[in-house]
Amino acid sequence: MDRRTFLGLTAASLIHAPSIVQARQPKHVTVIGAGSAGMSAAFHLEKAGIKVTILEASNRWGGRVKRLAGFSDVPLDLGAEWIHDEPTVLGEIVGAGQTDLGVETIDYSPQTFKFWHKGKLNNFNSLRHVYEEVKFLDTTWYGFFERFVIPSIENKIEYNAVVSDVQSEGDGVSVHLSDGRKIETDKVIITVPLSTLQRGNIAFSDDLLPPNISELQNVDFGRGFKVFMRFKERFYPDILLEGSRWSVMQDTWSSKIFYDAAFGKPTQQNILGLFTVSDRHLPRANLSHSEMIEDVLSEITKIFGSVVRDAYIDGRVQNWSQEPHIMGSYSMSNHSDLDVTEILAPVEGRVFFAGEVLGGDAQSTVHGAAFSAIKCVDQIKDS
Ligand SMILES: Cc1cc2nc3c(=O)[nH]c(=O)nc-3n(C[C@H](O)[C@H](O)[C@H](O)COP(=O)(O)OP(=O)(O)OC[C@H]3O[C@@H](n4cnc5c(N)ncnc54)[C@H](O)[C@@H]3O)c2cc1C
């Protein structure tokens, strides 16, 4: 090899070197949605030294993680509330393994269960031997992200940024917003709720369209709402269920549970929660907040009598079925022949999907959403 050829080769490799580096480590990743998955994706990208922008359609972070502040002397979760696994998932979400982050949790083990069935209130306290979960003591899922995740990513979030299109742009992607803005990026992680994808609210260029995306129509996305009410005195059990013991204990995604939301919490206040989710129509989901509270008060008055109205102080509603950009509770049954991970597999190494629907065994949970996002970040780092 003469010197000229050698210099030519060196020049060529120098010219091409940056693009090789670029392919291995993207310069910039755009995350769509700032819920549990989006926040976790951004947190881990940032930690890996990858520049990130988060585009969030609403004016707040959290998605289905939302805090009710100023209503009681303990913060309450308007969305996700329980830790549906060991508390060690908290450390895993922030990449600290099973480290104890010092977040106090409680064993949520209700002791008193009542069933309202055919006009009668029946005890079924033996359920206390079989039902146990974990909750936060004096914080919430919102408080967890606020403390451990948000400080690293807060200045990367753009609010009121409704993504409408994801298009191929050279080797990368251009993300189009409904206000006409366009963001060029190397890769995207899409963490919007299943409902957004099912409604076709985000369009894709042909080469970036997941080939089986129409199969998402076969995955149920539930409706749901929560109500919190404060009372001067406590007249309700730890858990109140409607229907026969048998019907309630059947394995079903639909749930309607009245529960003592102050259970195990550092408060003397009496706070009754109502959690309702279903894959079927929920008549109450179309009511205004005041109508919904009135309707719930009427229902429990039939069960407990006049003490309900006498003791009522105040109430709040979070109607997830009407929350813009979410429009429901969480994913439920999959009637497609395909697994959701097959339907939403990465496209062209440029478009990745995360969110609760991709949570696998932990589908429909906060930690499932977060873990699916961490998986995307790992795939991006390894690509
Ligand atoms: C009533 C209720 C109770 C629950 N209880 C629990 C519980 O106790 N424990 C538990 O672990 N889980 C619970 N869950 C489930 C849990 O809240 C979710 O699984 C999880 O929070 C979903 O996170 P995500 O990031 O996948 O989606 P989301 O939190 O929905 O985040 C998606 C984000 O994308 C944004 N977005 C949508 N469209 C666009 C667009 N076009 N452009 C830009 N941004 C967009 C949305 O505004 C949203 O902020 C509950 C959920 C509900 C509704």
Ligand as a Chemical Component Dictionary entry (heavy atoms), coordinates in Angstrom:
data_LIG
# 
_chem_comp.id                   LIG 
_chem_comp.type                 NON-POLYMER 
_chem_comp.pdbx_formal_charge   0 
_chem_comp.three_letter_code    LIG 
# 
loop_
_chem_comp_atom.comp_id 
_chem_comp_atom.atom_id 
_chem_comp_atom.alt_atom_id 
_chem_comp_atom.type_symbol 
_chem_comp_atom.charge 
_chem_comp_atom.model_Cartn_x 
_chem_comp_atom.model_Cartn_y 
_chem_comp_atom.model_Cartn_z 
_chem_comp_atom.pdbx_ordinal 
LIG C1  C1  C 0 -58.158 3.957  38.363 1  
LIG C2  C2  C 0 -56.823 3.318  38.158 2  
LIG C3  C3  C 0 -56.253 2.613  39.206 3  
LIG C4  C4  C 0 -55.010 1.991  39.036 4  
LIG N1  N1  N 0 -54.454 1.344  40.089 5  
LIG C5  C5  C 0 -53.196 0.857  39.975 6  
LIG C6  C6  C 0 -52.522 0.394  41.122 7  
LIG O1  O1  O 0 -53.059 0.405  42.232 8  
LIG N2  N2  N 0 -51.251 -0.063 40.971 9  
LIG C7  C7  C 0 -50.616 -0.072 39.753 10 
LIG O2  O2  O 0 -49.448 -0.507 39.679 11 
LIG N3  N3  N 0 -51.258 0.397  38.645 12 
LIG C8  C8  C 0 -52.506 0.874  38.738 13 
LIG N4  N4  N 0 -53.129 1.407  37.659 14 
LIG C9  C9  C 0 -52.475 1.294  36.344 15 
LIG C10 C10 C 0 -51.348 2.317  36.179 16 
LIG O3  O3  O 0 -51.810 3.589  36.535 17 
LIG C11 C11 C 0 -50.896 2.306  34.737 18 
LIG O4  O4  O 0 -50.583 0.966  34.356 19 
LIG C12 C12 C 0 -49.657 3.155  34.481 20 
LIG O5  O5  O 0 -49.665 4.333  35.241 21 
LIG C13 C13 C 0 -49.605 3.455  32.985 22 
LIG O6  O6  O 0 -48.421 4.154  32.666 23 
LIG P1  P1  P 0 -48.065 4.421  31.139 24 
LIG O7  O7  O 0 -46.821 5.222  31.122 25 
LIG O8  O8  O 0 -48.103 3.154  30.372 26 
LIG O9  O9  O 0 -49.272 5.279  30.561 27 
LIG P2  P2  P 0 -49.860 6.731  31.034 28 
LIG O10 O10 O 0 -49.625 6.919  32.480 29 
LIG O11 O11 O 0 -51.231 6.780  30.523 30 
LIG O12 O12 O 0 -48.925 7.738  30.236 31 
LIG C14 C14 C 0 -49.108 7.989  28.872 32 
LIG C15 C15 C 0 -48.944 9.487  28.625 33 
LIG O13 O13 O 0 -49.031 9.718  27.198 34 
LIG C16 C16 C 0 -49.656 10.968 27.005 35 
LIG N5  N5  N 0 -50.155 11.036 25.614 36 
LIG C17 C17 C 0 -51.261 10.435 25.093 37 
LIG N6  N6  N 0 -51.366 10.738 23.786 38 
LIG C18 C18 C 0 -50.312 11.519 23.471 39 
LIG C19 C19 C 0 -49.882 12.169 22.268 40 
LIG N7  N7  N 0 -50.558 12.061 21.119 41 
LIG N8  N8  N 0 -48.753 12.918 22.315 42 
LIG C20 C20 C 0 -48.048 13.070 23.467 43 
LIG N9  N9  N 0 -48.425 12.488 24.637 44 
LIG C21 C21 C 0 -49.538 11.719 24.637 45 
LIG C22 C22 C 0 -50.748 10.986 28.055 46 
LIG O14 O14 O 0 -51.185 12.312 28.328 47 
LIG C23 C23 C 0 -50.038 10.333 29.253 48 
LIG O15 O15 O 0 -49.455 11.308 30.104 49 
LIG C24 C24 C 0 -54.347 2.071  37.792 50 
LIG C25 C25 C 0 -54.913 2.803  36.753 51 
LIG C26 C26 C 0 -56.129 3.420  36.931 52 
LIG C27 C27 C 0 -56.706 4.226  35.809 53 
# 
loop_
_chem_comp_bond.comp_id 
_chem_comp_bond.atom_id_1 
_chem_comp_bond.atom_id_2 
_chem_comp_bond.value_order 
_chem_comp_bond.pdbx_ordinal 
LIG C1  C2  SING 1  
LIG C2  C3  SING 2  
LIG C2  C26 DOUB 3  
LIG C3  C4  DOUB 4  
LIG C4  N1  SING 5  
LIG C4  C24 SING 6  
LIG N1  C5  DOUB 7  
LIG C5  C6  SING 8  
LIG C5  C8  SING 9  
LIG C6  O1  DOUB 10 
LIG C6  N2  SING 11 
LIG N2  C7  SING 12 
LIG C7  O2  DOUB 13 
LIG C7  N3  SING 14 
LIG N3  C8  DOUB 15 
LIG C8  N4  SING 16 
LIG N4  C9  SING 17 
LIG N4  C24 SING 18 
LIG C9  C10 SING 19 
LIG C10 O3  SING 20 
LIG C10 C11 SING 21 
LIG C11 O4  SING 22 
LIG C11 C12 SING 23 
LIG C12 O5  SING 24 
LIG C12 C13 SING 25 
LIG C13 O6  SING 26 
LIG O6  P1  SING 27 
LIG P1  O7  DOUB 28 
LIG P1  O8  SING 29 
LIG P1  O9  SING 30 
LIG O9  P2  SING 31 
LIG P2  O10 DOUB 32 
LIG P2  O11 SING 33 
LIG P2  O12 SING 34 
LIG O12 C14 SING 35 
LIG C14 C15 SING 36 
LIG C15 O13 SING 37 
LIG C15 C23 SING 38 
LIG O13 C16 SING 39 
LIG C16 N5  SING 40 
LIG C16 C22 SING 41 
LIG N5  C17 SING 42 
LIG N5  C21 SING 43 
LIG C17 N6  DOUB 44 
LIG N6  C18 SING 45 
LIG C18 C19 SING 46 
LIG C18 C21 DOUB 47 
LIG C19 N7  SING 48 
LIG C19 N8  DOUB 49 
LIG N8  C20 SING 50 
LIG C20 N9  DOUB 51 
LIG N9  C21 SING 52 
LIG C22 O14 SING 53 
LIG C22 C23 SING 54 
LIG C23 O15 SING 55 
LIG C24 C25 DOUB 56 
LIG C25 C26 SING 57 
LIG C26 C27 SING 58 
# 
